[in-house]
C-alpha cells in the first residue's frame, strides 16, 4: 500500500481536502518504511527471489527504458494547441473555448 503525500500538481492543494493528522501519520510511516518500489526490492532480495546482480540489471534496464522513452517522446512533433484539452473535457467549457 502507498499514499501520495504531496499535491497532484502545482494547482492542487491537498490539505484543503485531506485530514492533516492523517497526512502527517502517512508521512511518518513512509519515512520509516520507504516507498513501495524500495520495499518490494528489499522483499525480493531478502526472500531470495532475485540476486543483487539481477536487481542491479533490472534497475539499469528500467532506467535505460525510461531514458529511451523520454528521448522518443521529445523527438515527436508537438501537438497543436487546439487539442490541449481534447482528453480532459467531454465538451470544452465556454471560458476555455474562448
Secondary structure, DSSP 8 states (H G I E B T S, - for coil): -----S-SSTT--GGGTS-HHHHHHHHHHHHHH--HHHHHHHHHHHTTSS-HHHHHHHHHHHHHHHHHHHHHHHHS----GGGTTTTT-SS--HHHH-
